[in-house]
Structure formats: structure tokens, C-alpha cells
Amino acid sequence: MFLEQYDVIVVGGGHAGCEAAAAAANMGSKTMLITMNLLTLAQMSCNPAMGGIGKGQIVREIDALGGYSGIVSDKSMIQFRMLNKSKGPAMWSPRCQSDRMLFAATWREMLEQTPNLHFFQDSVTGLIVSRGTVEGVVTAMGQKIYAKAVVLTNGTFLNGIIHVGEKQFGGGRMGEKGATGITEQLVSLGFESDRLKTGTPPRIDGRSLDYSKMEIQEGDLDEVAGFSYMPGTLPDFKNASFIDNARVKNRISGKQRHCWITYTSPEVHDILRTGFDRSPMFQGRIQGSGPRYCPSIEDKINRFADKDRHQLFVEPEGWNTVEIYVNGFSTSLPEEVQVKAIRKVPGFENAIFFRPGYAIEYDYFPPTQLQYTLETKLIKNLFFAGQINGTTGYEEAAGQGLVAGINAHNNVHGHPSFVLKRDEAYIGVLIDDLINKGTDEPYRMFTSRAEYRTLLRQDNADMRLTERSYEMGLAARERYELLQEKKKHIARIDEILNITMVEPEEVNEFLEKIGSAPLKERQKLSKLLLRPNIALKNLLPYLLPSVQQNLEAFDPLEMEQSEIHCKYKAYMDKEVEMVGKMKAMEELIIPESFNYEKLTALSIEARQKLNKIRPRTLGQASRISGVNPSDIQILMIFMGR
Amino acid sequence: MNLSSDTIAAIATAPGIGAIGIIRLSGPDAVSIANRIFKGKDLTLQPTHTLHFGHILNPEDPSELIDEVVVSLYLGTKSYTGEHTVEISGHGSPFILQNILNACIRAGARLAAPGEFTQRAFLNGKLDLAQAEAVADLIAADSKAAQQTALKQLRGGFSNDLKSLRDQLIQFAALIELELDFSDEDVEFADRTRFRALITEIKNASQQLIDSFRLGNVIKKGVSVAIIGKPNAGKSTLLNALLNEDRAIVSDIAGTTRDTIEETLNINGILFRLIDTAGIRTETTDIIEQIGVGKSLEKMREADVVIYLFDVETTTAAELRQQIDLFEQEQFKFILVANKCDISGISRAQERFTAISHPILYIAAKEKQAMDSIRQALFDTAVEGNIETENTIVTNARHHAALLNVVNSLTEVEQGMELGLSGELLSIDIRRSLQFLGEITGQVEVDRDILGTIFGKFCIGK
């Protein structure tokens, strides 16, 4: 059936798979996306939301690199919030509620419009490997499809087992069968595999809920920044026509859909406890470890017994559906316990289930078996991305998929590898952490994992990444040109801030109002902006009309960018200095054949870890846990020049 | 870990020996740092390979002259390390050298890691691989020695203090990160007053550690020596004989308040601390008879060197053999001293112990005969016998420098709070202070600990 050989085959059509396929195809690789069900492309298996703290930055980066997640999120959002707006700009994090079905449909639409991309619906059961190089895949129907590179993005499907109370059955998602054969083959090829666990809450019929007993959580009313740097991707919230739907009981604010907040109670906890003797987690039927930051409700009441309530976010699943996602109520307790317990939650007294929550256990491959490109160390041209690397989250998966897709293309065409460093992107932090430290719980991004947090902001992902992507042949010309324009504007604003002198009589009234010390003599505008409580947009009306006019000619986002530079330069400089110090180490390449066993001066643990991970640079070696500073010094000496 | 982006300093001469000692500075700012503490010509204007006479000043109190010195300049690549190098030759006392080194550090240098000069020399193409291998072994050995030192300090409160300091900082960082990464969670965030109180507390704790570490203390710590022996072996006589002659030097060097019952002894610039001398003076504790009882053994284990004193007239070779076996089994560094050799004469005494292969010093403490041999043996054991005298000081000075950096970073956090800075900016300095602390404890990874603390203490997650 398949006569042609592909450049890149992507196995799996989730967030990682879709980004990988789009990237490879857009760069010019003849690409094939194989998935068990083409109707569930880019399915949001868990909560209907994209972004969040640390994750929103990743989506922005994907967009800046020319991936699709940002655009799809924008087009399918039903609510948008910029989180952490009260903190500094490094913490601002975009997050949206998505229309689950629209999200998947938009992805499919965009992929169908992507050149060089073929689709096939089947389950991959094995890889064709010859002399340490992958050459294609074999499907359940017995098709052999050949390619120069294969990207595996199997998510939770590899030997997936779903648990609800005492019931357990194989599956990759509720109602979808799992995938077998691949883990076994990879293990026979020498890969290590292990088990992880994750869970999801019940889905409820929104018509059965009493929202008057809950608090409303609204989206941002004044400004929706969105995820994509491209114009025209956001829904027209003000004139949205598809939301006048009485069935879904929209309480529309600024034409976005909103969420609700409610709480569990001691009574709810007591009912949940009655199911503990049938809990697959507490009874040890689940072996894999779950994420500590996303515990099930039973885990929360077990570990934090003194807390008499837990917050629940009631999230709509889309514009036109009554389905509700109960964020915070992830559980694998028996379904009747779930129903009984949730009906004690205010607003849920008559709740009707679409489906119960469940836990799922699946295979993953400890990511220390990967290179920075996400190519495996063992098999050439075989790449892993997403949950099979031990991560969790759509954003983390998509970011990896993008990097794997790019590098699969680069490998096949003999182009240099694409590696993002820790000071360049959250995606860089993610991959560096994974391949050097591994993970024993599903890995999620937090901003605190990034040591160069003030550099990796959501507002500057395009400045950080778009040029590189354009030069590599991924980001489109239009995107590149928009960035050049933006940079020009920012330089002009910088200049205005630096040459404008502010007279005391212009601004003292304003300063007094906000409790800031008045000016005694004229001062540069850029200097005045250093005061932490002064925002340019509040100060603007007090400045000379000519200055106002000059600045107002620019996009508010460009002004914001310039203001951030001005205000936080000292802190960014601190981090830039740290980057500089590490840079020397990052540039010291360790020869691939380096023999650590011979170096008895190294500690035994360091020798083992270094031997296993085989870092490419001294900087990388220094981040491997178990390798201490004196080991690095010893290595330095042996590497010479 | 920097590759020559900063300037390092260390004492370059062997510990405690010689009339002259050298402090070496290497790195881009070597000359300007030296110039900052040098009273004499402007060093930054001098050509390479020149010598300059002058004085080293205390950078914190420029009226205080630390030492009269000669400074040698090696600019550019024509130096041992292949980068700007300054050598300050001062007087050989470890106390003075340590003070000069301290001045360099306060003026902007960083204390060199073990073998770092050689490492830089290698990286700058000044050494071949064989030489480099020797350095690698040296670093490995040094880090073992540092571990040993750490073990010893484990018995004191130091490591506990560091641990609690780190815990507090992690807790603090966790509270800060909590409101950054989990601002939309249903948890209670600490208020700014609490933060300020916490940071002051942590800063005070670090400052206390620094104060407890003052250099005088470090020098005073020296090499610990236990004199043990049966009653009437002559321990107190030996002690007095050792001390009497050195009393003047002792008070001259130490210059610090003395601990209760410690006696100190200076031999060629190295300080020896005689432990449990009170017991010897009153002859009430009979250490040797209690060997095997935990406490006495513990005491000997605390000592860097054990002097085993025995009466040559009443001790048999078999008894001595037994003692040696015990010492060797416990891996003590020990010196065997036969006392009262004046009674039957040294040659008779030597004959009695021909079967013992371990060297024995034959003395007569009462007559102060052959006391120099003990002093020489102590010195040799300390310098060549692998006891890290100077290194203990350096290690501690490194701790001291790291702790100073901790306090500096914490001061920045405090100032940031006054300014009302957002948490992610405060966090930069908190993490820096954790990094500095990690230079002592070796715990360099912090984000997992911070996240672990958050997940352990707060119910996070939807």
C-alpha cells in the first residue's frame, strides 16, 4: 500500500505528534502522521485549557518558533486570563479555557492545510530497525511504512491500564484501546522502561448544576493578549455569534465564557473515605508514581487531613456543549463513591455524570536515554516526544514534539541539530532537565525550574526564537518580518525614553498621588521608570503632548516591552552575567568517546552517571545530579584543549 | 565554576615553613586587586616581570598595615597560569599570610579551589597531560581531605548549623516560589512582614556563623595533640617542658582569648593544641587504663596526633607492641616517646625495644633532654604526615568566604523587600545565597528541594 519512503514518520496524533508532524512537514520533509484514530487528533485528554504559569510561556515559544499550538489555542479559546499580572513581567503567564472540540478541529484543519503531510489511521505495533538505525514502522494491519526517521509520541497509550475503583482495563484513554508491542520491542533493543500514573476528574452535565451556589471566575475583560504573535488569531469575543445558546447557561462576561469555583467539605471527604478500601492507589494496584503537584482528591484528603475543604474549578468544555470539567476532583475511586461524594459539593446536589474520573498507568522511557535533539542514544533517527518521556501537560508535550520534528527533519537532510539552551527557552530548560536529571514523577514545567527566569518571558519569546527558526526554514517569512518591524519600533521607543527629560512640574502631581517621592530636578524618563510602582501607561497622560503623541503611535505591547527592558535591566543583567559564566563551560565539548571508567579520581557515582548520560559539554555534566563540583574540576583538566 | 572569568587567590608556599611566604593571584583582575590593597607604586602602571616594594593594607581599615612585602607582576600569558599573575611575598607566618589572603579576597579575589592554578595553567596550554594527571590526583586527594575535615566538623555543631541554615533558606525560597508558581492555588501566602522577619533571622544566623569563624579562631585551632600514658609516665613533666619554652611565642601568635583548659604550642609557625591537658595536670584521669571505654577513645580520635608517653624502666616491649597494635587498628597518627632515659642511659633503653620497628623517641622530660626531637616529630607529622593543617585553615577560610557571600546576597534580598520588589527578583538573590552555601555543603541543586518543600507543605494541584 505504501510504495514511497517518507522522510519522517510521526507515531501518535496528540499534542507532541501534531507539532512534530507540522514542523517536519513545514520544513520540507515528506511526513506521515500515523494515529489510531484521526477523529481524536490533538485531543485534550484532561482539562480543556492551555497555558498557565510556566506553561503559557512554552506555548508562546512554540508559536515564536512557528509551531501551531499558539494559533490553535487562540482560535479555540472561550476564555483568556493573563495570570500573575500583579507580579513582575517574568511571571505573567497566559492561560485560556478551550473549546475541546473546536481545539481538535482547528488542529486538524491546520494540519490538513500543511504541505508534505500525509495521514494514516492505524495502530503502530513495531519499528523496523536495522543496524542500529530506525527505518520505518509496522502497523496492526500489517502495513510496513518506511522512513528515514521516526518520532514516537505515544502518550499514555503504551500498555495503558485504566483504573476506576476495583475495575481495571487496558486502554490509552477512556473508551480507546491502548498500544502494545512497542515497549516490548524497545526493551529488547536495550531501552529501559518504567511506569507512571496520572488521573483525570469526572465530566458532568452542566444542566444538572446550580451555579448560583458557586463563585464566578471571569476572563480578562479589558485586554486579551492571547498566545500567538501573529495577528488575527483571536476570536472576536465582542461579536461572537455562537454563544447565544440557552442550553449551556452561559453567563457571559465580555462575551467570554467563565468558570466557577466551589469547594469540597468534610462531608464530601467522609464519603470519599468510604471508598479508600477499594482505591487502586491505596490498595497498591497502581505501581507507577503520580505527580505530586496534581494529586487526586483522595490523595489530597489523605495527605492534608487537616484541610477541611479543597477548591474545585468548574470549567466549561466549550462554547456549545453542556459538558463540564471538574478541575481539582481527579479521582480513581469507585464510580458510585464519586457520584455520592460530588453531590455533597455546593452546586452539585443533582449532578449527573457524563463519565467518572479515572487513573491511568502507562509506560515511559526514562528520558536520560535521549540526546538534546530528543533522538535516542541507542537507535539512530528514532526520536521520542511527550508523555513517553515522562512529562505531563499538553504544552510540555507540544514543545518536545516541535523540537523532535525539527531535528528529525534536520537529521534526514544532514542539517545541524537544533538545541535550545536553558537561557534561551523554557523548552530548553525542559529538555535539559529531562535528559540530564531524568524524572520519577510526571514532569511539569514551573517557572522556578528556570534559573534565567527574567530572560525567559512570555512577552519576548519571538525576540528570543523567531529569527533562529526563520533561518532554519520553519518560521514563515511573514512572522520574521513582523518581528523585524517590532524590533525597529522598540528601538525607537527605547530612544524616546532615553532622550525625554521630565520636568518636576509635569509629573509631581502624579508622583504625589501614587505616594512616590516628587522630583527635585528634571530627570530622564527612562530613569523615572526605574521606580517599581510607576507604570508608563499611567504616567503617559502627564507627559508633554508631543511625547504622548510620539509614544501613542506605537502598539501598547511594544511600549510594554520597552518599559520592561528599562525597568528590569539591572536584574536581567545579573542573569546575563550568570549565563556568561556558564557559557565557557557550555563551550567545552567532551569528546564522544571519553572514557570515564579510567578516571579513578572521579567519585564512583559520578563515573556511573557520566557514563550513562554521556554529556556533550562540561556545562551539561555539571547539571547531572550526583556529579559534584570537584568531579567537574577533574574532568576539566582531562579535557584539555 | 568559572573558566578564568574571575580572579583567584591562595597561599602558594608550603605550610608554615620558611621566612617568606607567597600569596598568588591569577586572573583578569589580579593587578587591580593587588593594587587595591597595596601601598606603594601604582601597580596598574607597571610593566610585566617587575618587582615592587611596599605594604599591604587592611582594605577595611587602610590605616592598618598588614605586612611589608615585595610584589612581582607577570602580565599576559607569560606566567605560570598563562594569565595575569601577581605574587605577593610577605613574611612567612601563617597568620600574616592568611591576613594578606583575606585582604585579597575582600578586595575582589575568590579563594582558589584546590589545584585551580595548575588547572588554569593547563587550560591555557602551559602544562602537558602528564602534569595535568598529577593535578587531578591532587584534587581528588584534597577533596578527600576536605571530606575528612567535614567529618571532623560533623561532631561539632558546624554542619548542623549549615544544614539548618540551608533548610531555612529553602523554606524561604519555597514561600516565595509558592506565590509565583502557584498563585492561583487555594493556599495561604505568607505576608511581607513574615518574609522580612524570616530573612533577618536567616541573616543573623549566617552572621553568627561568620563570627564564630574569625580567622584567629581558625589559626588557633591548629593541630590537636593528645598526650597519653600511664600514671607516672611523666605526662605533666613533659607538658611543662614543652610549654615552658614556648609560652612567649604562644601568646605572641595566638593573640586571641584562650579557651578554658587548652594549651597551645607553636612549632615553626604551626600551632599545636594540647587537648585535655587539665587531666594531665591533675593526673586524675587515667586515659590509658580507660582505653576501650568509649569516651577516652573518642578523645584520642578527636586528636590529630597522639603522643604515647611511657616509662622506659617499667614498660615491656610486649606491652608497647599491644599499644601500637591498638593505635594502628584505630588508624591514629602517633608518636612513641620513651621517658626517663636518663636513669639507665639511652643505649640501654634502646636495647629493650629493638624488636619494635616503629620509631621511638628517647627523652628525659625532667632534664629537658631531647625535647627538640619531639618538636621535630610533631612538626613532621603535621606537615608531611598528611595532616591538613594549612588546608584546614584554607577550607575554613573558604567556608568563611562563602558565608560572607551568603550574607551579602541576603542583604540584597532585604533591600529588595524594602523596595517592594516582586518575588521573582528577590528569588535571584535567594538562589545566589543558596549557591554560595552549596559551595560548602556540595548541595548545588536547589530547585528540586524548593519544589519538594512546596509539595510537602502545601496542598497544590487541581
Interface residues (C-beta under 8 A of the other chain):
Chain A: N47 G52 I53 G54 L83 N84 K87 G88 A90 M91 P291 R292 Y293 C294 P295 K300 R303 F304 K307 H310 Q311 L312 F313 N327 G328 S330 K437 F446 T447 S448 R449 E451 R453 T454 P532 N533 Y568 Y571 K574 E575 G580 K581 A584 M585 L588 L599 T600 A601 L602 S622 S625 N628 P629 S630 I632 Q633 I634 M636 I637 F638 G640 R641
Chain B: M1 N2 L3 S4 S5 A113 P114 G115 E116 Q119 F122 L123 G125 L129 A132 E133 V135 A136 D137 I139 A140 S143 E177 L180 D181 F182 S183 D184 E185 D186 L419 G420 L421 S422 G423 E424 L425 S427 I428 R431 E439 G442 V444 E445 D447 R448 I450 L451 F455 C459 I460 G461 K462
